[in-house]
């Protein structure tokens, strides 16, 4: 019976991965439509129209909406009483293999140092799995993120002396987006993390990308900085596809952790216009709810 449940969970996750490769989450699709409506540049409008046609064809033909289906990452909020907790990691690995063949997903995973493509999107510590235990819960919520090559390119983290204030962090963000943002397939969702060390800031910047587009940090000062960064980055005029336009970013999300008195670390992660980030929640009986797509059927 347990093996049957593991098999059922793996099958659902494989189909969910394949579906996620072919569709944008609702919040991203809605924001792109809004940005297209606000644009007045003919070239920018043409790019948005091409994106829309691409998404429609992906749905009609059952193909990934971007050929770069990324390196798969899972962020799991797992209840300590979820019945499949012991085998969850193995199930996710197997689901990636099945989805790679069925979707299909492009073979993106290359083993470092060996420089060999694994051919199934599984490798050393990949898919990457982050865990957050939920005491007393018997459900599991899984966020899938497809980390593409272009959108990962601007990613960086840096430890700054606090004496420079947040202005230095803002300069760091602008430098990365102005230099490499056009290579990441804009308009971008920008994730910024603040903490006391580079690894914490980097992780928080990726977690920021998992928040809905248009959401705001609950800290009023952080929310204000999100708005200011968004306004400033849009002022760069990169536009969709880098052809110039009113907007360069879909938004800016900030996450933070307490820092050391002597350090202020900032991390940056970006998501491209084809931001495939999706969520699914399983109950203890393995009934599931898809949280990212309206009317999705696996």
One Martini backbone bead per residue (centre of mass of N, CA, C, O) as a GRO file, in nm:
protein
  298
    1UNK     BB    1   0.057   0.062  -0.021
    2UNK     BB    2   0.296   0.256   0.001
    3UNK     BB    3   0.403   0.218  -0.289
    4UNK     BB    4   0.146   0.329  -0.423
    5UNK     BB    5   0.169   0.614  -0.304
    6UNK     BB    6   0.441   0.685  -0.422
    7UNK     BB    7   0.351   0.647  -0.718
    8UNK     BB    8   0.126   0.859  -0.718
    9UNK     BB    9   0.298   1.103  -0.640
   10UNK     BB   10   0.502   1.085  -0.872
   11UNK     BB   11   0.299   1.115  -1.103
   12UNK     BB   12   0.188   1.392  -1.029
   13UNK     BB   13   0.461   1.542  -1.033
   14UNK     BB   14   0.533   1.485  -1.327
   15UNK     BB   15   0.282   1.632  -1.444
   16UNK     BB   16   0.337   1.904  -1.305
   17UNK     BB   17   0.606   1.965  -1.437
   18UNK     BB   18   0.508   1.957  -1.729
   19UNK     BB   19   0.298   2.179  -1.700
   20UNK     BB   20   0.495   2.405  -1.594
   21UNK     BB   21   0.664   2.416  -1.868
   22UNK     BB   22   0.384   2.526  -2.041
   23UNK     BB   23   0.318   2.740  -1.804
   24UNK     BB   24   0.209   3.022  -1.653
   25UNK     BB   25   0.148   3.176  -1.393
   26UNK     BB   26  -0.102   3.388  -1.324
   27UNK     BB   27   0.061   3.637  -1.222
   28UNK     BB   28   0.249   3.656  -1.470
   29UNK     BB   29   0.041   3.672  -1.698
   30UNK     BB   30  -0.105   3.923  -1.589
   31UNK     BB   31   0.138   4.119  -1.593
   32UNK     BB   32   0.205   4.104  -1.895
   33UNK     BB   33  -0.069   4.213  -1.989
   34UNK     BB   34  -0.045   4.485  -1.844
   35UNK     BB   35   0.222   4.579  -1.979
   36UNK     BB   36   0.117   4.577  -2.267
   37UNK     BB   37  -0.115   4.789  -2.223
   38UNK     BB   38   0.106   5.023  -2.127
   39UNK     BB   39   0.237   5.017  -2.394
   40UNK     BB   40   0.377   5.240  -2.678
   41UNK     BB   41   0.577   5.060  -2.817
   42UNK     BB   42   0.587   4.881  -3.100
   43UNK     BB   43   0.819   4.686  -3.030
   44UNK     BB   44   0.721   4.601  -2.752
   45UNK     BB   45   0.446   4.496  -2.843
   46UNK     BB   46   0.562   4.275  -3.029
   47UNK     BB   47   0.692   4.113  -2.801
   48UNK     BB   48   0.435   4.055  -2.641
   49UNK     BB   49   0.293   3.910  -2.874
   50UNK     BB   50   0.502   3.683  -2.896
   51UNK     BB   51   0.460   3.573  -2.615
   52UNK     BB   52   0.160   3.505  -2.647
   53UNK     BB   53   0.191   3.311  -2.885
   54UNK     BB   54   0.382   3.116  -2.743
   55UNK     BB   55   0.179   3.029  -2.519
   56UNK     BB   56  -0.044   2.922  -2.706
   57UNK     BB   57   0.130   2.706  -2.851
   58UNK     BB   58   0.218   2.549  -2.605
   59UNK     BB   59  -0.069   2.459  -2.532
   60UNK     BB   60  -0.158   2.331  -2.805
   61UNK     BB   61   0.121   2.142  -2.837
   62UNK     BB   62   0.262   2.055  -2.567
   63UNK     BB   63   0.497   2.271  -2.496
   64UNK     BB   64   0.741   2.441  -2.398
   65UNK     BB   65   0.762   2.800  -2.348
   66UNK     BB   66   1.069   2.716  -2.308
   67UNK     BB   67   1.356   2.553  -2.392
   68UNK     BB   68   1.444   2.644  -2.106
   69UNK     BB   69   1.383   2.426  -1.823
   70UNK     BB   70   1.613   2.401  -1.645
   71UNK     BB   71   1.691   2.370  -1.308
   72UNK     BB   72   1.559   2.188  -1.060
   73UNK     BB   73   1.355   2.323  -0.790
   74UNK     BB   74   1.269   2.262  -0.441
   75UNK     BB   75   1.010   2.384  -0.211
   76UNK     BB   76   0.945   2.242   0.112
   77UNK     BB   77   0.641   2.215   0.305
   78UNK     BB   78   0.656   1.981   0.565
   79UNK     BB   79   0.488   1.776   0.743
   80UNK     BB   80   0.557   1.567   1.013
   81UNK     BB   81   0.276   1.390   0.919
   82UNK     BB   82   0.350   1.314   0.649
   83UNK     BB   83   0.334   0.996   0.508
   84UNK     BB   84   0.584   1.058   0.272
   85UNK     BB   85   0.848   1.177   0.395
   86UNK     BB   86   1.077   0.958   0.361
   87UNK     BB   87   1.027   0.951   0.017
   88UNK     BB   88   1.023   1.236  -0.116
   89UNK     BB   89   1.295   1.273  -0.259
   90UNK     BB   90   1.281   1.023  -0.445
   91UNK     BB   91   1.021   1.114  -0.590
   92UNK     BB   92   1.132   1.376  -0.717
   93UNK     BB   93   1.352   1.248  -0.884
   94UNK     BB   94   1.167   1.062  -1.049
   95UNK     BB   95   0.984   1.287  -1.163
   96UNK     BB   96   1.201   1.423  -1.332
   97UNK     BB   97   1.258   1.187  -1.519
   98UNK     BB   98   0.970   1.157  -1.631
   99UNK     BB   99   0.935   1.453  -1.735
  100UNK     BB  100   1.173   1.462  -1.931
  101UNK     BB  101   1.037   1.251  -2.126
  102UNK     BB  102   0.730   1.365  -2.147
  103UNK     BB  103   0.716   1.672  -2.217
  104UNK     BB  104   0.984   1.771  -2.274
  105UNK     BB  105   1.301   1.814  -2.126
  106UNK     BB  106   1.578   1.967  -2.119
  107UNK     BB  107   1.914   1.886  -2.103
  108UNK     BB  108   2.093   2.061  -1.827
  109UNK     BB  109   2.269   1.863  -1.663
  110UNK     BB  110   2.602   1.924  -1.540
  111UNK     BB  111   2.884   1.789  -1.431
  112UNK     BB  112   3.107   1.893  -1.233
  113UNK     BB  113   3.429   1.842  -1.391
  114UNK     BB  114   3.317   1.622  -1.595
  115UNK     BB  115   3.144   1.748  -1.824
  116UNK     BB  116   2.849   1.591  -1.805
  117UNK     BB  117   2.557   1.496  -1.930
  118UNK     BB  118   2.296   1.314  -1.782
  119UNK     BB  119   2.000   1.314  -1.953
  120UNK     BB  120   1.771   1.371  -1.678
  121UNK     BB  121   1.803   1.617  -1.463
  122UNK     BB  122   2.007   1.446  -1.289
  123UNK     BB  123   2.226   1.490  -0.995
  124UNK     BB  124   2.428   1.641  -0.800
  125UNK     BB  125   2.195   1.777  -0.596
  126UNK     BB  126   1.993   1.702  -0.841
  127UNK     BB  127   1.751   1.817  -0.737
  128UNK     BB  128   1.689   2.086  -0.553
  129UNK     BB  129   1.625   2.074  -0.189
  130UNK     BB  130   1.409   2.251   0.021
  131UNK     BB  131   1.340   2.273   0.378
  132UNK     BB  132   1.019   2.302   0.571
  133UNK     BB  133   0.901   2.243   0.866
  134UNK     BB  134   0.565   2.136   0.994
  135UNK     BB  135   0.436   2.115   1.281
  136UNK     BB  136   0.160   1.882   1.288
  137UNK     BB  137   0.143   1.833   0.993
  138UNK     BB  138  -0.021   1.640   0.699
  139UNK     BB  139   0.110   1.822   0.481
  140UNK     BB  140   0.220   1.938   0.141
  141UNK     BB  141   0.423   2.201   0.001
  142UNK     BB  142   0.518   2.263  -0.346
  143UNK     BB  143   0.787   2.433  -0.500
  144UNK     BB  144   0.855   2.510  -0.835
  145UNK     BB  145   1.176   2.570  -1.005
  146UNK     BB  146   1.307   2.700  -1.317
  147UNK     BB  147   1.652   2.738  -1.362
  148UNK     BB  148   1.775   2.927  -1.584
  149UNK     BB  149   2.043   3.055  -1.748
  150UNK     BB  150   1.973   3.353  -1.803
  151UNK     BB  151   1.834   3.422  -1.520
  152UNK     BB  152   2.107   3.338  -1.356
  153UNK     BB  153   2.337   3.533  -1.450
  154UNK     BB  154   2.298   3.791  -1.243
  155UNK     BB  155   2.374   3.638  -1.007
  156UNK     BB  156   2.447   3.760  -0.666
  157UNK     BB  157   2.686   3.821  -0.389
  158UNK     BB  158   2.742   4.065  -0.112
  159UNK     BB  159   2.962   4.214   0.120
  160UNK     BB  160   2.897   4.495   0.324
  161UNK     BB  161   2.956   4.784   0.469
  162UNK     BB  162   2.737   4.959   0.668
  163UNK     BB  163   2.841   5.255   0.615
  164UNK     BB  164   2.704   5.266   0.318
  165UNK     BB  165   2.446   5.144   0.324
  166UNK     BB  166   2.177   5.098   0.104
  167UNK     BB  167   2.308   5.233  -0.140
  168UNK     BB  168   2.507   5.003  -0.210
  169UNK     BB  169   2.288   4.794  -0.274
  170UNK     BB  170   2.155   4.948  -0.502
  171UNK     BB  171   2.405   4.962  -0.682
  172UNK     BB  172   2.434   4.658  -0.715
  173UNK     BB  173   2.165   4.607  -0.858
  174UNK     BB  174   2.201   4.803  -1.097
  175UNK     BB  175   2.460   4.682  -1.211
  176UNK     BB  176   2.347   4.399  -1.282
  177UNK     BB  177   2.105   4.485  -1.462
  178UNK     BB  178   2.254   4.677  -1.661
  179UNK     BB  179   2.459   4.449  -1.755
  180UNK     BB  180   2.264   4.152  -1.752
  181UNK     BB  181   1.950   4.177  -1.798
  182UNK     BB  182   1.929   4.133  -2.113
  183UNK     BB  183   2.019   3.816  -2.082
  184UNK     BB  184   1.736   3.740  -1.899
  185UNK     BB  185   1.469   3.800  -2.039
  186UNK     BB  186   1.287   4.047  -2.056
  187UNK     BB  187   1.098   4.086  -1.812
  188UNK     BB  188   1.174   4.103  -1.467
  189UNK     BB  189   1.224   3.930  -1.170
  190UNK     BB  190   1.334   4.069  -0.861
  191UNK     BB  191   1.559   3.937  -0.619
  192UNK     BB  192   1.617   4.039  -0.274
  193UNK     BB  193   1.877   3.997  -0.027
  194UNK     BB  194   1.911   4.025   0.333
  195UNK     BB  195   2.210   4.010   0.550
  196UNK     BB  196   2.522   3.883   0.697
  197UNK     BB  197   2.562   3.683   0.447
  198UNK     BB  198   2.596   3.560   0.135
  199UNK     BB  199   2.426   3.296   0.159
  200UNK     BB  200   2.172   3.424   0.278
  201UNK     BB  201   2.116   3.638   0.059
  202UNK     BB  202   2.092   3.441  -0.178
  203UNK     BB  203   1.858   3.270  -0.074
  204UNK     BB  204   1.655   3.506  -0.035
  205UNK     BB  205   1.646   3.592  -0.334
  206UNK     BB  206   1.507   3.330  -0.428
  207UNK     BB  207   1.260   3.338  -0.240
  208UNK     BB  208   1.150   3.602  -0.363
  209UNK     BB  209   1.063   3.465  -0.641
  210UNK     BB  210   0.820   3.293  -0.497
  211UNK     BB  211   0.664   3.529  -0.493
  212UNK     BB  212   0.427   3.719  -0.583
  213UNK     BB  213   0.339   3.930  -0.807
  214UNK     BB  214   0.294   4.237  -0.624
  215UNK     BB  215   0.403   4.190  -0.368
  216UNK     BB  216   0.471   4.270  -0.014
  217UNK     BB  217   0.656   4.355   0.229
  218UNK     BB  218   0.574   4.382   0.568
  219UNK     BB  219   0.791   4.587   0.572
  220UNK     BB  220   0.775   4.917   0.507
  221UNK     BB  221   1.071   4.968   0.416
  222UNK     BB  222   1.091   4.733   0.219
  223UNK     BB  223   0.850   4.816   0.043
  224UNK     BB  224   0.969   5.086  -0.043
  225UNK     BB  225   1.218   4.966  -0.183
  226UNK     BB  226   1.069   4.803  -0.392
  227UNK     BB  227   0.941   5.049  -0.532
  228UNK     BB  228   1.202   5.204  -0.596
  229UNK     BB  229   1.341   4.985  -0.764
  230UNK     BB  230   1.125   4.950  -0.975
  231UNK     BB  231   1.129   5.238  -1.082
  232UNK     BB  232   1.433   5.250  -1.152
  233UNK     BB  233   1.452   5.001  -1.343
  234UNK     BB  234   1.243   5.105  -1.545
  235UNK     BB  235   1.425   5.361  -1.615
  236UNK     BB  236   1.630   5.206  -1.802
  237UNK     BB  237   1.469   5.090  -2.066
  238UNK     BB  238   1.491   4.790  -2.164
  239UNK     BB  239   1.264   4.605  -2.192
  240UNK     BB  240   1.144   4.382  -2.396
  241UNK     BB  241   1.420   4.207  -2.500
  242UNK     BB  242   1.588   4.493  -2.505
  243UNK     BB  243   1.409   4.724  -2.693
  244UNK     BB  244   1.269   4.889  -2.512
  245UNK     BB  245   1.073   5.059  -2.250
  246UNK     BB  246   0.881   5.115  -1.973
  247UNK     BB  247   0.960   4.814  -1.885
  248UNK     BB  248   1.196   4.584  -1.710
  249UNK     BB  249   0.996   4.494  -1.473
  250UNK     BB  250   0.759   4.320  -1.280
  251UNK     BB  251   0.945   4.330  -1.012
  252UNK     BB  252   1.021   4.361  -0.649
  253UNK     BB  253   1.168   4.132  -0.416
  254UNK     BB  254   1.201   4.115  -0.055
  255UNK     BB  255   1.435   3.957   0.170
  256UNK     BB  256   1.503   3.899   0.531
  257UNK     BB  257   1.772   3.908   0.775
  258UNK     BB  258   1.953   3.913   1.026
  259UNK     BB  259   2.242   4.090   1.113
  260UNK     BB  260   2.545   4.187   1.151
  261UNK     BB  261   2.700   4.463   1.277
  262UNK     BB  262   2.947   4.441   1.034
  263UNK     BB  263   2.716   4.351   0.819
  264UNK     BB  264   2.593   4.376   0.464
  265UNK     BB  265   2.409   4.162   0.278
  266UNK     BB  266   2.366   4.101  -0.080
  267UNK     BB  267   2.119   3.960  -0.301
  268UNK     BB  268   2.072   3.823  -0.645
  269UNK     BB  269   1.775   3.747  -0.836
  270UNK     BB  270   1.638   3.619  -1.149
  271UNK     BB  271   1.350   3.640  -1.365
  272UNK     BB  272   1.197   3.577  -1.635
  273UNK     BB  273   0.921   3.601  -1.825
  274UNK     BB  274   0.943   3.274  -1.802
  275UNK     BB  275   0.812   3.222  -1.494
  276UNK     BB  276   0.855   2.897  -1.358
  277UNK     BB  277   0.634   2.901  -1.088
  278UNK     BB  278   0.506   2.643  -0.869
  279UNK     BB  279   0.210   2.507  -0.690
  280UNK     BB  280   0.151   2.231  -0.450
  281UNK     BB  281  -0.100   2.046  -0.258
  282UNK     BB  282  -0.093   1.792  -0.004
  283UNK     BB  283  -0.259   1.552   0.141
  284UNK     BB  284  -0.270   1.258   0.324
  285UNK     BB  285  -0.447   1.129   0.064
  286UNK     BB  286  -0.324   1.286  -0.205
  287UNK     BB  287  -0.474   1.518  -0.237
  288UNK     BB  288  -0.485   1.796  -0.469
  289UNK     BB  289  -0.364   2.145  -0.508
  290UNK     BB  290  -0.354   2.393  -0.743
  291UNK     BB  291  -0.208   2.729  -0.698
  292UNK     BB  292  -0.106   2.864  -0.999
  293UNK     BB  293  -0.363   2.756  -1.171
  294UNK     BB  294  -0.629   2.803  -1.364
  295UNK     BB  295  -0.783   2.508  -1.444
  296UNK     BB  296  -0.596   2.279  -1.395
  297UNK     BB  297  -0.496   1.974  -1.578
  298UNK     BB  298  -0.321   1.657  -1.544
   0.00000   0.00000   0.00000
